[in-house]
Amino acid sequence: MSKILIFLSLLFLSTGLSGQSIKGKIYSQNTKDALVGVSIRLEGPVSMGGATDEKGIFNFQNIQPGKYTIKASYVGYNTYQTTLILDNEGVNLDIFLISQSGSLPEVQILSASRRNTSSVHLPFASSVLNLPAQSENIPRTVPESLNIIPGVFVQKTNHGGGSPFIRGLTGNQTLILIDGIRLNNSTFRYGPNQYLNTIDPFSVNKIEVLRGSGSVQYGSDAIGGVIQIFTKDPGYTPENSFKGSVSGRFGSSKMEQSGSTELSYSTSKMVLSGILGIKNFGDLIGGDTTGRQSPSGYSQSDASLKFKLKVSNNSELILANQFVQQKDVDVYHKVQLENFNVNKMGLQGRNLSYLKYSIDQESSIFRRIDITGSLNATVEERNSQKNASQSLGLERDKIKTSNLGIELFSDLSKKWTVNSGLEYYRDKVNSIRNTTNLQSGAVSTQRGLYPDNSLYSNTSVYSLHHLALGNFNLEGGLRYNWLQARIADKDLGRMEINPGAFVWNSGLNYSIGKNHIYTSFNTGYRAPNIDDMGTLGIVDFRYEIPAYTLKPEKSYNSEIGYKYFSEHLSFGAALYRNKLSDLINRVQTGQIIDGYKVYMKENTLFASFNHGRNISKAEPLRRVPPFNGNISMKYKMNKFYMKAEMGWADKQDRLAQGDKDDNRIPAGGTPGWKVLNIYSGYSLKNVHLRLIAQNLFNADYRTHGSGINSVGRSLWMSLSFDF
């Protein structure tokens, strides 16, 4: 600890070089993302050139006073030029580049290497979706916005759910981050879950998806890949500025009535922004013969606040809070198929607060330091009552997660950059079950789904290296993870495990003109969590019991790929093989409790994700998505656009035994489907209108593994006003 304190003391005592400077940051006007590698030229009494770094920053030092012209150019954007007078105070600029009409801007991605890098130069498969709530598709939720991203398949257990599959894996085998902070906690369960839907789509600036990689960059759970959500981040302004917007969304048959208000106040040193939203989702109307699926509606309220402060010219402080609460989220298939009168999440909530301090320095070793601390509290209440029963059950789980992370960015040379860090997460799990006798009013208390007062800690150190050698870009990294789980169960006794994991990755990208060829090797892991080890109760269609002798799941992903990027066309393809070992599987014990088959967890010897096949059990892996995709055509004229989109999925009849036992999957497999949607929009000054005609042929369908059918023929409208 003393060494860490000495290191931090030296860090904060260090200072940059004195002298006049012209510095600043360059953003995309459309996405508000920082742009990396922008060519920038300074002409005047002193002339020089350069490019923005991984944070979009440029810095010309020791410049004599005088009149200067700055030019910034970047592929896919109009050239920016301005003239300024440099005096004894120096100049600090925020520059916004405007995307060229009809051209494709080069995509920047942070998640693949923990620093902003052009996606075509990375040896990983990735995708980016900007401003989903304001996109042409105006998705209802964050999970539904992912439907258009290649390689992502979204399953919905209920209308309030939405679990993304990345390369056939979901739940606690994929990692979700919010502004670099883990959403995954120690109760994330195997298989589909609803937690991605606890993010307000109106608060999202960008979504990045990293496929087949992520354990070295971010730790446990990233076997299938990583989904990182970046919240809106208004920039500083030279003059005091107040901005806002009001948005409303409406669905036919009262399927949605939502509103959101966004306000921001900014100066050259400070930004304060907030978003407030209220949503009411009615019962989902299916296609053809399905009709109204009741009960399936729910309500939601959202609030977020972000405060940014320029502490100095080279340091920044960010304080943010995100709050989401959903009420009465019914589990439709439980009521329809499992003899329940009531089965719902009475309350689903998430409250994240974080503080981040960043400092940039004139040092090759301490180029930048990011220090992040966060507190996240999630609560889930489940209400259940069987038909003709006088017992009403209430399960309540509350998880409090604390986090501290320190990341150091180093520029060892112009061609070799490094970012290394330390991360610590700690979960405290509280779980309880109350049963109320509706006749007498008597309340009894039992063990919850998880052992009460369980503790789970996760500590990691990592180092990621990035080399640019001519046409070659190399990526490599290492991470070691220490984990500790402490479970105290009054019936099963105390237990403590301390698993560890070492992972590495490497990748090579070769670029020649508009063509980019890459290969990569990624190892990954998922440590057994409280859900794996301590669950006791009904989960989906099964009754689970604890298992305390589990080992981490492991993966080895090898991949080759090709990317093409020009001003008017981008294309990518990848061939991969993901070997999975020590998978934590659910195995029937032969017992039956409350009509549910009892399952225990154990590590399987070996499995290979190759067309989703489990070698150990000679059957497909569970919930493997079918072949699916979408194609769209768009016409745009000035302020008006129209787009037609066809989405489809083949029949999935390659089923594991667990799929056959799952009442959400029809006997013989999930039928294939085709759906046609039409999108249109018109903008007039500060008013934006968007209309959607969804499922024009009223197809009756569901995505594989879902517990509710998808929406039928319907109309949706979004109206927003900026001021």
N, C-alpha and C positions, 0 to 999 in steps of 0.2 A: 504493500500500500504506500510506503514512504517513497518508493521509486515513482509511483504514479503521481503523487503529490508534487514531487520535484519536477517531473516532466510537465505537468500542467502549469506550475509556477513559471517555468522557463518560457512556456508557450505564451502566456498572457503578458509577460514582461517584454517579449520581443516586439520590435517595431519595424515598420517598413522604411525604405530609403526616403530621405527628405528630398524636396525639390519639386518644381512645377511639373504637372503631368496632365495628359489628356487621356481619360479613361472612361469606361462605360460598359454597357451590356446591350446585346442585340437580341431582339425577340421577333417572332413571327406575329404579324398583325392579326392573322386569322385565328391562331391557336393560343397565342400568348406564351408559347414555349420559347425558352432560350435556344438560340441557334449556334451550333458548334461548327467551327471551321469556316466562318464567314471571312472572305477576303476583305481586308480593310487597308486603305491607303491614306496617308497623311501627307499633304503638300503645303508648303509654306516656307518660312525661313529655314526650317529643317524638314526634310522629306524622308519618310520611311514607310515601311509596310509591315503587315503581319496578318494574323488570323485570330479569331476568337477561340478561347479555350473550351474545356468540357463544360463550363458553366455559362458559356456565351459571353465571356468577359474579354475585353481588350484593354491594354494599358501601355501607353507610350510615356516613358519616364525621361526626366531631365531635359525638358523642352524649353527653349528660350521663348520669351513673350513675342507676340506678333499675331498676324492674321493667317488663319489656316483653313484649308478645305479638306473635308473628310469625305471619302467615297467608300461605300460598303456594297459588295456584290456577292450574290449567292445564287446557285442554280435553282431555277423555278421561281425566283423573286425579282421584282423590279430593282434596279440599282438605286441606292440612296446616296444623296449628296447634300451637304450643308456647309456653310461657312461660319466660322466663329472667331472670336478675339480671345486670345490667351493672355491673361494678366498674371499678377503675382499669386492669385488664389487657386489657379488650376481649374480644370473643367471636368465635370462628371456627367455623362450623357446616358439616356435610355433611348435606343433607336429601335423602331418597329419597321420591319420590311414587309412590303405588300406582295402577296402571291400573284404571279402572272396569270392572267385569265387563260384558261385552256391548257395549262401546264400542271404537272404533278410536282409539288414541292418534295424535296428530299426529306425522308422521315428520320427524325431523331428519336432514339430510344435510350432510356436510362437503366431499365431493369436488367438488361443482359449483362452489363459490366459494372453497374453501380456508378456510372458516369455517362453523361450524354455523349452518344456516339451515333454516327450515321448507320442506320440499320443494314445498309447494303455492304458495309465493310466489316460486319461482325460474322463470325462463324457459327451463328445460332439462328434458329427459326423464330421469328417474332412478328407481331402485328400491333398496330396502334389505332385506336378509335378516339377521335377528338370530340369534345362537347356532345356527348350522346343525347342529352335532353333537348339540345337545340338542333339535332341532326334531322335529316329528312324523314327518318323512320320514327321519330319521336317515341322511343320505347317507353313502356309503362314503368319498367323497373330496370335496375342495373343488370341483373341476369339476362333479361330479355334483350338488352342492347347487344349482347355478345353473340346473338344468333347469326349475325352477318360476318363474324370473324372466322376465317378459314381454320380448320382444326379444332374448333370449339363446338361442342354439342350440349345444349341446355335441357336438363330434365326438370320436371316440376312435380313434386309430390302433391302439392296443393297450390291454390292460386297465390298464396303468399310465399311460395318457395321459389326455387330456381337455382339448381346446382350445376355449375359448368363442368363438363368433361373435357380434359385436355389429353389427347392421345389415349383415350379409353379409360382414364383414371379421374376420380372425383373425390369429394369429401376431404378426409384428412390425408389424402395422397396428392393433393394439389395445394399450393400455398397462395393465400390472399394477403396482400399488403395494402395499407392505406397510408399514403405519404411516407412510405418506407417503414411503417410500423406493422407488425404482424397482427392480422385479424384472427388467424388460427390460434386457438388456445388448447388447453389440455383436455377439453371435453368435446372437441371436434370428432364426430363419429365417422366410422367407416361407411362409405356409401353417401348418397345424396343428403344434403342438408340445406337449410334456408338462410344461412348467415350472410351471404352476399347481398341478400335483399334488405339487410339492415343499413344500407348505404343509400342516401337520398340522391337520385339521378340528377336533380337540379344543382347539386353541390359539386358535381364531377366536372373537371376540366379535361381529363384525358384518361384513357384506359390502355395499359400496355399488357400484352400477353406474350410470355416467353414459353416456348414449347420444348420439352425434353431436357431442360436445364434449370438450375436454380438452387440446388442444395449447397454448392460452394459459395454462391453469392449471398444466400439468405438463410440457410440452415434447414432444419428438419421439415418434412412434409412435401418438399418440392420434387416428388418423384415424377409426376406427370408434367409439371411445369409451374409457372408463376403467373398470377394475375395481380397487377399493381394498379391501384386507383390513385390518381392524383387529383386532389380537390382544387377548386378554383383559387387562383393566386393573383389578385390584381397587383399591378405594378405601381411604382412610385411615379409621380408626375412633377414636372418643373414648377407648376403653379398649383395652388389649392384647387381640388376638383371634387365634386359630388356627383355620383352617378347612381342609377338604379334601374330596375326593370320589374315589371309585373307580368306574370304568366298564368294562363289557365288552360286546362285540358279537360275535354269532355268526350265520353263514349256513348254510343247509342244504347238504348235499353238500360240506361243508368248504370252502365258498367264502370264508368269512372267520372268523378267530379273532383278535380284537383286544382289547387292554386298555390303559387309560390311568389314571394317577394324578395328581391335582392337589392341591397344598398351597399355603397362603398364610398368612403371619404379618403382622399389621398393627398399627400404633400410630397415635397422632395425628400423628406426624412421619415415619413410615417404613412401607414396604410391601415385602415380599419374597415372590415367588410363583414356583412352578415346575411344569412339566408333564412327565411322562415317559410315553412310549407305545411299545408293541410291537405290530406288526400282521403277520399272515400271511394272504395272500390265495391261495386255491387256484385251480385252473383254472376259468374261467368256463363255466357250463353254459347253453347257449342254449336257445331254445324249439323246439317241434315236432320237426323232423328234425335239427336242428343237433347237439344233445347236447353232450358235453364238448369244449371247444376247447383242445386241448393242443398246445404249451406256452403258457400265458398267465398263470400265477400268479407271485407274487413276494413278497418280504418287505420290511418297512419298520420303521425305528426312528426315534423322534422325541424331542427334548428341547428345552425352552425355559426361560429364566430371565429374570425381570424384577425390577429393584430400583428403587424410587422413594423419593426423599428430599425432604422440605420443607426446603430450605436456609434459608428465612425465610418470613415470612407471605405474601410476594408472589413467591417464586421456588421453582422445583422442578427437580430433577435426575432423569433417568431413564436407567438403564443396562439394556440388554436383549441377550439372545443367543437365536438360534433355530438349531437343528440338525436336519436331516432327511437320512436315508440310505436309499436303496432298493437292493436287490440282485437280480440275475438277473431283470430285467424283459424277458421275451421279446416279440419283435415277431411276433405270431402269423401275420399274412398273408405275411410274408417266408418263413417256414418252409413254409407251405402252398402258396404260389403261385410262389415264385421259386427253387426248387431249393436252399434252404439247409438244411444240417444244424443249424447254430447261427446264430442272429441275435438278439442280445439286448443290452440295456444291462447289463453286468456290475455297474456301479456308477453310481448317480445320486445326487449329494449337493449339499447347500446349507448354508452356515454364515454367518449374518448376525449381526453385532454392531453395535450403535449406541448412541450417547450423545446425549442431548438435554437442553438447558438452556433453561428458560423463565423469564421475569421479567415481572411485571405492574407497571405504574407509574402514578402519578397525573399523566399527561401525555397531552395529546391526540395529539401526534405519536408518542411512544414508549409507546403504550398497552400493547403487549406485544411482546416480542422472543423468537423461538424460534431457537436455534442447534443444528443437528444435524450430527453427524459419524458416518459408518458405514464398515464394511468388510464386503464380501460376497465369499465364495469359492464358486464352483460347479465341480463336477467331473462329467464324463460319460465313461464308458468303454464302448465298443461292441465286442462280440465277434462275429466272423462266420466261418463256414466253409461252403463249398459241399459238397453231397453228393459223395462219392467223391474229395474233395480232401484232400491231406495238408498244406495250408496253413491255419493258424489266424491270423486277423487280429485285432489289438487296436488300436483308435484311442482316444486319450485327449486330451480337451480340458479345460483348466483356465483359468477366467477369474477374475481378482481385480479387484474393483471398489472403489474408494475414493470417498467422497462428502463434501462439505461444503456445508451450506445455511444461509443466514441469512434469516429472514423477519421483517418489521416490520409490526405492526398499528397502524393509526392511526384515531382517531375525530375527523375534522375538524369534524364537527358531529353533532347528534343524528340527522340524516337522511343523513349522508354518511360512510361508513367505507371504509377503504382497507387492503389488504395488499399489500406489495411485497417483493421479495426477490432474492437471488442464489443460484444453484445451480451446483455443479461436480461432475462425475462423470468418473472416469478408469478405463478398462479396460486390463488387460494380459492378452493372450491367449497361452497356450502350447498347442501342438497337436503331436502326434506319432503316428506309426503304426509298429507293430512287426508283422512277419510271422514266425511260427514254423513251421519245417518239422517236422511231428510225427514223421517218421521219423528224421531226423538230429539234431533238437534245435537246429539252427542258427537264429539270430534275426537278421533284417535290419531295419534302420530306414529308414523313408521319410518324406517330407513328410506331415504330418497333413492333416486336412480343411481347416484354416485355416493361414495363414502363421505360423510360430512367432515369438514375441516381438513380435507386433503390438501397437500402442498406439492407443487411441481415447479422445479427451477431448471433453467436452460441457460448455459453459459457457453459462448463461442469466441474463438479467435480466428481471424481469416486474413488472407493476403491475396489480392488480385493484381495480376501484372498484364500490361498492355504494351505491345511493341508494334511500331509502324516501320517497316523496312521496305522502302520502295513500293512495289505493287502488292507486297505481302502485309497482312495484319495478323498478328498472333495474340491469342488470349490464353492465359493459364492462371490457375489459382489453387489454393489449399484452404481447408477449414478443419478445425477440430472442435468437437462439441462435447461438453460434459453435461449430463442430465442427472437429476435426482428427483425421485418420486417418493413421497412419504404418505402412506395411507393408513389411517387408524379406523378400523371397522369394529364396532362393538360385538358383532357376531363372529367375524372371521379373524380378528386380532390385528396386530400392527405389522406393517410391512414397509421395507425401504429397499429400493433398487437404485443403482448408479450406473446406467449404461453409458457408453461413450461411442463416438463415431468419428472416423477420419475420412474425408472425401477430397477429391481433386477433380479438376477439369482441364482440358486443353483444346485449343481450336486454331485452325489456320484458314484464312480467307485470302484468295488471290483475285485481284481485280485487273481487268484489262478492258479499257474503254467502258462500255455500258454493261459488261458482263462480269459476273462475280461468282466464283466457285469456292466452296468451302467444305471442310470436314471438321468434325468435333467428336470428342470423347468426354462424357460426363458421368461421374459416379454420384449417386444420391442415396438418401436414407430417410426413414421415418421412424423416430423413436416411439416405442409404446407409450401411450398417454393414459390419463385417468379413465377415459372412456374404454380403452382396451382392457385395462387391468381391473377396474372397479365396478363396472356396470352390473346392476342387479335389478332386472325388471323387463318390461315389454319394450322392445325396440322394433319398429316396423311390424313385420309379420312373425316375429320370433321373441322368445324369452331368453335373455342373456344372463350368464352367471360370471363371477369374477375369475380372472386368470392372472397369476402373479409371477409366472416364470417366462415371460415373453422376451424376445430379443428384437433389436431394431430391424425393420424391413430395409432391404438394400436394392439398389438398381445400378445397372451399367448400360448407358445409352451411347451407341455409336451411330454416327449420322454423316451422310454426304448430301450436299445440296447445291442448287444453282439459283442465282438471282439475276434478274435483268431490270435495269432502271434507265429510263430516258424521260424526256420532258412530257411525253404523251402516253407512255406505256410502262407498267411495272408488272413483273411476273416472278413467281418463285415456286420452287418444287424441292421436296426433301424426301430422301429414303432413309429410314432409321430402323434400328432394332434395339428394343429396350428389354434387357434381361432383368427379371425380378427374382430375388431370392429371399427366403425367410418371411414370406408374406404371412401376415396375421390373418388366419382364416377362421370362419365360423363353422363349427362342426357339431352336428346333432349328437345329443347324448342318449336319445331314446326316451327321455322323460317328457311329460306334458304337464304344464302348469297353467291353470285358467284357460285351457283350450289351446294354448300356444306351445309349439315344439320348443324344447330347451336346447340352446346352442352354447358351447364353450369356445373360447378362442385358443388357437395354437398356431405355432409357426410351421408352415409347410416347408418341405425339403428344398424344392426348387420350382420356379415357374418362369416361363418365357413369354413376354408380350410380343408375339409374332402372330398377327391376325388374331390376337387376343386369346391365346390357348394356354390352359393350365396343364403343364406336362405331368405334374404329380398326380392329378386326378383324372387325366385323360379326358378333359372336357373344356369347353370355352371358359375364359374368365367371365366373371359376373358383369352384367350390364354393359357389354361391349356395344357401342353405338353402331348402327347400320351405316352403310355408305350414304352420305347426305351432302347437300350443297345448295347453293342458290346462284342465280344469274339475274342481272338487272341491266336495264337500258335507261338512260336519262337524257332528256331534252331540256336545255336551258336557254332562255332568251331574256336578257336584261334582268328584270326583277322577278321573273316567273320561271318555275321549273316544273317538270312532270317526269315521274320515273315509274317504270313497271318492273316488278320483281317476281320471279318464280322460285319458290323454295321447294325442296323435295327430300324424301328419305326413302330408301328401299325397305322392304320387309326385313325384320330381324327375327330369324327363327333359330339362330345359333345360340342356344340357351344353356347356361349352367344349371345345376340342380337348384341352386338358390334362386335363379330366375323363375324356374318352374314352380317353386313354392311361393313366389311373390304374387299376391293377388292383384297387383297393379299391372302385371303383364298378362295379356290374354293367352288362353290355351293355344299352343301352336306358334306363339310369337306375336310381336307387334306388327300390324299391317303397314305397308308402305303408303306414302301419300304424296300429293302435289298440291301446292297452294299458290294462288296468284294474288298479289297485292298491288295497288296503285297508290302512288304518293304524289302530292302536288303542293305547291306553295307560292306565295306572293308576298313581296316586301314593298312597303311604301314608307319611305323615310324611316321612322322609328317603330313602325307597326309591322309585325310579321305574322302571317296567317299560314297554317299548314293543315292539309286535309288528307285523310287516309281512307281508302276503301279496302278493307281487309277480307281475305278469303272470299273472293268474288264468286267462286263456284260452290260456296257453302260446304266444303269438304268436311266430313266427320273424321277427325284424326286426333292422335296424341303422339308426342315424342316418346321414344322408347323408354320404359321404366317409369313414366309419369303416372300419377294417381288421379289425374283429371284430364279431360279432353281439352284441346286448344280451342281458341275462339272461332266462332262461325262467321257468316257474312255480317259485317258490321261497319259502321262509320265512326271515325274519330277526328276530333278537331283540336288544334292547339293555336292559341292566340296570345301574343306577347307584345308588350309595349316597353320601349327603352326610353329613359330620360336622363 
